[in-house]
């Protein structure tokens, strides 16, 4: 047995598991960046119109509307920086509505309209992540996990081989050419 090979096997095991954990941590970090963490909220006033600023968002916006005890419809319309509509959604009143809407482009602000709706709470949640940065994090996490698994596998193989933990078929009483 070579103590040098055994030491290298332990280093490969440690490096492999460390890289695997780094890959998992990078993956969770990129997921946390993509979670909706920024919000805008307000209450519909006497005119039935509410404008909410959305700064640095992406195409998917999550909404939460609490309109308990009311009936009718509320319309959410999203606009870009130049005032062009990039999408919208019409929702029924009378409870809690939540979900998401996928827009054509990044919105700059949203307008909630409802006739004869006062005191209706509107909340929008959105993400402000950089897609190129999160894509780089995802690629780095996948690469770290793959290299980590490979290093750990090599380390386990060399360690087991050096410690004599593999079972030899000839030692179990089977002929060397027989199959199991």
Beta strands, then each sheet from edge to edge (+ up, - down):
strand 1: 38-43
strand 2: 49-53
strand 3: 60-66
strand 4: 73-79
strand 5: 85-92
strand 6: 96-102
strand 7: 109-113
strand 8: 121-126
sheet 1: 1+ 8- 3+ 6-
sheet 2: 2+ 7- 4+ 5-
end
